[in-house]
Amino acid sequence: MNIPPYGDTYRKVMQPFANLRVTAKYTPEMRVWVSAGGYWNYTSSGMTYVEYNGGNSPEISAPATGSKWVVVTINSSGMVGILDGTPASSNPSLPTIPRGRVPLAAIYVQSTTVKITNDMIFDIRPTGFDVIPKSHIDLENVTVAGCHPIAAITDLETQLSRLAPIESVVSALATKADIEGTLETTFTLNKDQTGSPSSNCSFEVERGALDNVRIRWNESSDQWEYTDDGSTYVAFNSLFVNDGTSTINIKLYEQDDQPTLTADGEACFWKDTDDSDKIYLVFRRADSDYVKVQLT
């Protein structure tokens, strides 16, 4: 901060409103003069004092036709700039003041303007030069408990009320665990579905870098399906049913040694190429115990 602060001379002679005042230059041109001064700026870090040591504005251009408003501003870095409004044949509008800019003066510029005089400059400085925060990120204490009540967010309470509270779900699961053989609670998916159903519904397993797998109800085919690769679905009702109506394909191994099966309950045919081409039915029982029957 400068010593003395810029604009202090005006305050000492009881002219505080001479602070950051915009006037025409002694020799008028398409720039204006901004007097020395400063103002308090409010951000999420608190209040800081912004100073300006006095100087010329950027050059102002006249519109090709009609007239326009030009607003002289100062930003939180102490730099003076201009904002151009949209030209119009009559009643042009002031430009929008963006976040972080303080308006100092509005200048009415016409297509015939070649120099800025004081009768074209209108003081629009905020009284006291305090900047009220315009953005949520400039507010302090935004993380303090209770500063953002649920009621402040439109329709949030209504949407939350449609969800079962977590404690109710936990309680329901505990109740189900205590009731032997009886299901007392139903968890409904696609809860808001009405009329003719059209949405599939899935249980999915996140597998990181690998493709997710899932079980889904397919509304198009009216059946449960599963996928092991994330893309190809197999209907549960197409799986083998041990009722004598389905055909089972059992793999045939042609090799010297008895095949090693990967899971209990698996079976295969084995053609022993090292023993007169004998054929066996091999079955893996529990605990990796094998039985085999020679076929004749």
C-alpha positions in Angstrom: 0.0 0.0 0.0 1.3 3.4 -0.9 2.3 5.9 1.8 0.2 8.0 1.9 -2.6 6.0 0.3 -3.5 7.2 -3.1 -6.5 9.6 -2.9 -5.5 10.7 0.7 -5.0 14.3 -0.5 -8.7 14.5 -1.5 -9.9 13.1 1.9 -7.8 15.7 3.8 -9.7 18.5 2.1 -13.0 16.8 2.7 -13.4 15.7 -0.9 -13.7 11.9 -0.6 -15.8 11.7 -3.7 -12.8 13.0 -5.7 -11.4 9.5 -5.2 -11.3 7.5 -8.5 -13.2 10.3 -10.2 -13.5 10.2 -14.0 -13.1 13.5 -15.9 -12.3 14.8 -19.3 -8.6 15.5 -19.9 -7.4 19.1 -19.8 -7.0 18.8 -23.5 -10.0 16.6 -24.4 -9.4 13.5 -26.5 -10.8 10.0 -26.8 -9.3 9.1 -23.4 -10.4 10.2 -20.0 -8.6 10.9 -16.8 -9.1 8.8 -13.6 -8.0 10.4 -10.4 -5.8 8.6 -7.8 -7.6 6.6 -5.1 -8.6 3.2 -3.9 -11.4 1.1 -2.6 -12.0 -2.0 -0.4 -12.6 -5.2 -2.3 -14.3 -8.2 -0.7 -13.3 -11.8 -1.7 -13.4 -15.3 -0.1 -10.1 -14.4 1.6 -11.5 -11.2 3.2 -11.2 -7.5 2.4 -8.3 -6.1 0.6 -7.5 -2.5 -0.3 -7.1 -1.8 -4.1 -5.1 1.3 -5.1 -4.8 3.3 -8.3 -2.2 6.1 -8.7 -4.1 8.1 -11.3 -3.9 8.0 -15.0 -5.5 7.8 -18.4 -8.1 5.3 -19.5 -7.7 3.1 -22.6 -8.7 4.9 -25.8 -12.4 5.0 -26.4 -13.8 4.4 -29.9 -16.9 5.9 -31.4 -19.6 3.6 -32.9 -19.9 3.4 -36.7 -23.5 4.5 -36.4 -25.9 5.5 -33.7 -24.6 5.8 -30.1 -23.4 3.6 -27.3 -22.5 3.6 -23.6 -18.9 3.1 -22.5 -18.3 2.2 -18.9 -14.9 3.0 -17.3 -14.0 0.4 -14.6 -11.3 -0.6 -12.2 -10.5 -4.2 -11.3 -9.2 -6.0 -8.2 -5.7 -5.6 -9.5 -5.9 -1.8 -9.7 -6.1 -1.6 -13.5 -8.5 0.8 -15.2 -10.4 -0.6 -18.3 -13.4 0.2 -20.4 -16.5 -1.9 -21.3 -18.3 -1.1 -24.6 -22.1 -1.3 -24.7 -23.9 -2.4 -27.9 -24.5 0.6 -30.3 -28.1 1.5 -31.1 -29.9 4.1 -33.1 -31.6 5.2 -29.9 -31.6 4.3 -26.2 -28.5 2.1 -26.1 -28.1 -0.1 -23.0 -25.3 -0.1 -20.5 -22.9 -3.0 -20.8 -23.0 -5.8 -18.2 -20.5 -5.4 -15.5 -18.6 -8.7 -15.0 -17.4 -10.1 -11.7 -14.3 -8.3 -10.2 -14.9 -5.0 -12.0 -16.1 -1.8 -10.3 -17.9 0.8 -12.4 -16.6 4.4 -12.2 -18.3 6.3 -14.9 -20.6 5.9 -17.9 -19.7 7.8 -21.1 -22.3 8.5 -23.8 -20.5 8.2 -27.1 -22.0 9.0 -30.5 -20.8 8.2 -34.0 -19.8 11.8 -34.4 -17.8 12.0 -31.2 -14.1 12.9 -31.7 -13.2 13.9 -28.1 -14.7 13.2 -24.7 -15.9 16.2 -22.7 -17.3 16.4 -19.2 -20.9 16.8 -20.3 -20.7 13.3 -21.8 -19.4 11.7 -18.5 -21.8 10.4 -15.8 -20.6 9.4 -12.4 -21.8 5.8 -11.5 -19.3 4.9 -8.7 -20.8 2.8 -5.9 -21.3 4.9 -2.7 -18.3 4.2 -0.5 -16.7 2.0 -3.2 -17.5 -1.2 -1.3 -18.0 -4.1 -3.6 -20.7 -6.5 -2.5 -19.8 -10.1 -3.5 -21.4 -11.0 -6.8 -20.3 -14.6 -6.9 -20.8 -17.5 -4.5 -17.0 -18.2 -4.5 -16.3 -14.7 -3.1 -18.3 -15.5 0.1 -16.6 -16.3 3.4 -17.5 -19.2 5.7 -19.2 -21.2 2.9 -18.1 -24.4 4.7 -19.6 -23.5 8.1 -22.2 -26.0 9.3 -25.8 -24.9 8.6 -24.9 -22.1 6.1 -26.4 -24.1 3.3 -29.7 -25.6 4.6 -31.5 -28.2 2.5 -34.4 -25.9 2.0 -32.2 -23.5 0.1 -31.9 -25.9 -2.8 -35.0 -26.1 -4.8 -36.9 -29.4 -4.6 -34.0 -31.2 -2.8 -36.2 -32.1 0.2 -38.8 -33.6 -2.1 -36.3 -35.7 -4.0 -34.7 -37.0 -0.8 -38.0 -37.9 0.7 -38.5 -40.4 -2.1 -35.5 -42.4 -1.0 -35.6 -44.8 1.9 -33.5 -43.5 4.8 -30.3 -45.6 5.2 -31.2 -46.5 8.8 -34.5 -47.9 7.6 -32.8 -50.1 5.1 -30.3 -51.3 7.7 -33.2 -52.0 10.1 -35.1 -53.9 7.4 -32.1 -56.1 6.6 -31.6 -56.9 10.3 -35.3 -57.8 10.6 -35.0 -60.1 7.6 -32.0 -61.8 9.2 -34.0 -62.4 12.3 -37.0 -63.9 10.6 -36.1 -67.5 9.7 -37.3 -68.5 6.3 -39.6 -65.5 5.8 -39.0 -62.4 3.6 -40.7 -59.4 5.2 -39.2 -56.7 3.0 -39.2 -56.2 -0.8 -36.6 -54.0 -2.5 -38.1 -52.7 -5.7 -36.0 -51.6 -8.7 -37.5 -49.3 -11.4 -39.7 -48.1 -8.6 -41.3 -45.3 -10.6 -42.2 -47.4 -13.6 -45.9 -47.0 -14.6 -47.9 -48.2 -17.6 -46.2 -50.6 -20.1 -42.7 -51.4 -18.8 -39.8 -50.3 -21.1 -36.7 -50.0 -19.0 -34.2 -52.8 -18.4 -32.8 -53.1 -14.9 -29.4 -54.5 -13.8 -27.2 -55.5 -11.0 -23.6 -54.6 -12.0 -20.2 -55.6 -10.6 -17.4 -53.0 -11.0 -14.2 -54.7 -12.1 -11.8 -51.8 -12.5 -9.7 -52.1 -15.7 -11.7 -55.2 -16.8 -15.2 -55.1 -18.3 -18.0 -54.9 -15.8 -20.4 -57.9 -15.5 -24.0 -57.8 -14.7 -27.4 -59.6 -14.3 -30.3 -57.8 -15.9 -34.0 -58.1 -16.5 -34.6 -57.5 -20.2 -38.0 -55.9 -20.8 -37.8 -56.5 -24.5 -37.6 -60.3 -24.2 -39.2 -60.6 -20.7 -36.4 -62.7 -19.2 -33.4 -62.6 -16.9 -30.0 -62.5 -18.5 -26.3 -62.3 -17.5 -23.1 -61.3 -19.1 -19.5 -62.4 -18.4 -17.9 -59.9 -20.7 -20.0 -56.8 -20.4 -21.5 -57.1 -23.9 -22.8 -60.5 -24.7 -25.9 -61.5 -22.7 -27.1 -65.1 -22.1 -30.7 -65.8 -21.0 -31.0 -67.9 -17.8 -33.8 -69.9 -19.3 -31.5 -71.1 -22.1 -29.2 -72.8 -19.7 -29.2 -76.6 -19.3 -32.1 -78.0 -17.3 -31.7 -81.6 -16.1 -35.1 -82.8 -17.3 -33.9 -85.1 -20.1 -34.9 -82.6 -22.8 -31.5 -80.9 -23.3 -28.3 -82.0 -25.0 -25.0 -81.8 -23.1 -21.7 -81.5 -25.0 -18.9 -83.2 -23.2 -15.3 -82.5 -24.4 -13.2 -85.3 -25.8 -9.5 -85.3 -24.9 -7.1 -87.3 -27.1 -3.8 -87.6 -25.2 -1.5 -89.9 -23.3 -2.3 -88.8 -19.8 -5.7 -88.6 -18.0 -7.1 -85.0 -18.4 -7.1 -82.7 -15.5 -10.5 -81.2 -14.9 -10.8 -77.7 -13.3 -13.8 -78.2 -11.0 -15.6 -80.8 -9.0 -18.6 -82.2 -10.8 -17.0 -81.9 -14.3 -16.8 -84.8 -16.7 -15.2 -85.6 -20.1 -14.3 -88.4 -22.5 -10.7 -89.4 -22.7 -9.2 -91.3 -25.7 -5.9 -92.8 -24.4 -3.6 -92.5 -27.4 -0.9 -94.4 -25.5 -3.0 -97.5 -24.6 -4.5 -99.0 -27.7 -6.9 -96.1 -28.1 -9.0 -97.0 -25.1 -12.0 -94.7 -24.3 -12.8 -93.6 -20.8 -15.6 -91.5 -19.2 -13.8 -89.4 -16.5 -15.6 -87.7 -13.7 -14.1 -85.4 -11.0 -15.7 -86.0 -7.6 -15.3 -83.8 -4.5 -11.8 -82.9 -3.3 -10.3 -83.5 -6.7 -11.0 -87.2 -6.5 -11.4 -88.8 -9.9 -13.3 -91.9 -11.1 -13.2 -93.2 -14.6 -15.1 -95.9 -16.5 -13.7 -97.6 -19.6 -16.2 -97.7 -22.4 -16.3 -100.9 -24.5 
